[in-house]
């Protein structure tokens, strides 16, 4: 079920009313959350429900087994149970997501030496959001093993933790230490909290439907027909994709976080205005925060982090970014994108300048000249990375960039000038609003204080979302990160 659909609005309204007015006890609320989450997820393909249920059960029982070993005092088999669960879940993820990729890659590699291999590919449908809920379930297993969390015996609350529908298919990837306890305590309705949630959802819908979906039209035409476009069109196409992927993914996160608040659940921010970052290190502290923190805590630090020799630091960074790229999909463009960012990140960490920009921005109306230049250069570097990310193949990415630097003026117009100018205006509008809210704890915390202006602002956003939605209602505007 898509957030940007009439079905979801009807679904959310019914679920909200039943959650607060019918299923009032904690036990029944959690059970209801599990049921509606499985309905939400099964909307795409009912067979996927067996997969997520199996992942959930493996993680649940492995936690109990590890906890039991801890209570015995020996912990003899705790590591075995933990690694067994990790192996099972990563194997499922690997088969569904990477089997064909590695088989085809090996065949291509051996063909370079004149060796012809024959291997069978699997005709598998990639389950929606499998990487997200797998990593979320694994965080529970690892935290129990590390002793940071007591294994729960409440199987209903655990199922709710893994399958909570607002963030099930595209994150944020929540930790068991923060989300699971919220399903184990009584929740009460808060009008103020619900209003915050509605604001975040509205801004998420604006970023997805008004920004991302409209940017997609131009970006798709540019990337699919780059050989027929001039430099200016390709630059615009790259910039529009840069805002498309941000509007799409951060829009989903905003909707998910806001939706969770309607049910008294707090989910951590996944984006903090990454395109205002002043270097690549800050960009990665502000982009897809939940995944980056997951890799840092469960892989980078166990490998030694930054407290090892320079050679091992470089190795650790390459491992993290390589896996981050591969996590996004079975394509060499994603792997190359990860390695590209590793090459940008390594000089910062080796010189000790990777933490120059930590914390909030200055409260000044505008950034300093130095900060502005840093933001501009970081945006350019990120945009180049998104060209690699968006291209179908490495060859297409190189061809796209080669076409840009050739300063070709052979333009093929795919989108009207009027539509392009309108899209630029709404992007600038989004940038201004996000700059004003750059230090806020949630989206649209900073709005006009005057009641008339504030309500007018909300009406403007709703009108823009509704108009864009109705104009594209026949398009399949799914979320980009559903495939990951």
Steps between C-alpha positions, in 0.01 A plus 500: 500500500642835399497801732413720202167331425134539594508144634756597762302805615193280550712230665669749734170659605343164586810374680536822700139492621506131592841531669394776741128442544455121479827324582586699811705250700872457429469133407221557251664811353821307430311209348302744287825665385633162387181416309474833318875500430471162331200624301703804398800290396294225338335759275789448253541124521352271763784248466740761640320465833650154552847644453466782751330264748788253468758778552311620805472153656869422444604824671248454782607147590871570455463781754339264750769237447779755544334638814463150639871436445583825679292397799688172524814702555708327234368651178652199324260497208398868501734586215387195303132594526575862410708417195254234390218754493718757322602237244141390435366852454791623288476184289135573425590858414791382285299249301212733423708809436845395382498144365440592135736797527796290613424216258486740204814680622699176522385393154608837358835482682589155366385597151784755492743204509311310230333267749128445456305415811140393518310570818135514584345833602209508739178667399442665837292806581690726738289541817421863569722654770675171585828678580326734745315248715789250486743755641246608761450143617876439507553803724291322765701178476835680523391727787376203702829321441695809608290529816357839405147363500308233685334247272124545500256217557213710366478365148219737400696813588802356318296438185372858529858626528616325182189564292380845615340616176603869480871418472482138387595523133735800479612584851624666701677188628416513870701339777340249731636698796287802408194365319423168670455653851237735356283198417538376857356799680155658499454774240262792539372730231664844486335769291823702485700196391238413236513856359878469469447172318253656256747780425775250425271294281388808306858606435588142405216489248616835359856374454384175341205606282587858410880485493611141435230387258532812287880486504474136389337599171796713396768278654368186330495668161855631545650170620309283252590722203834651602651442155244742354538772763739791527711588802248741649215247488719230654611730782136582570415130484769417757388782730137396472589139584699629800182661630284211384680241710510735798133594470404137446697339781490777761134551409429137586691535827306815593169328428608191697617701802189717495271200458666324795431803719128458434529170686713635785823350363822698462735424210835671462575740216652344188598823323620836626520735199797314340530740206607776739802292602835676486705190420442136410550383857216724616291383204524143626401606850186655354405255222325167577610534860351171620689285246829683548473469879420129458817439298710706740376324815484144369787492253732802499566513874541119536758519218694752707341820378745789489709379793726280292783561256441728203506202264226325698296821523508519120402133483210550743366798307516314171321202655222721640441696181531192280234321704288815514505515121426129469218531756323732258478243226657231284665723242856612448380861486407481870834342588686769305291769667603365839868490404476852360379632835769299681764680294345834598473405866847351559702826467274665759540228759875459445552873553272504804261748338204266472335648810544869423126544459316322778177619656260774400549775247549865589177690566604772255265563212766403244812282518840664486683520168722211604205287610309584183794392284529176698128431453526569128799270450347222710179525299699472174690196627177336617337571164787334311451201726128492422581483127686175567218381727222575249666371183407151377866401451846638572531565128184709504628699799830574324315584178269736685789684666705500181209660321483773767869594485493500120284816526272364231230742388300239312183537704191283478220660700297243693334728756348842440680810623195593705498165682873525562473849649208391718703205628796725580269734694356222719851363564614845614189517720592166658859614555383816677262310729763239584760771568261669745446162669864386477543482879147384579426170670231416245376615158306829489569581863576854383187638331342847487402606852198693374200265497364629167839471328561159656167359383556655158837329485344162580225555243765584240687176569182292494391661172841437342500137614143437385551666161823311428342175618196537274717589200709185545234265635539258208877474545656233718690739725640245740782583739855449372624328814231232489738304275767499769 
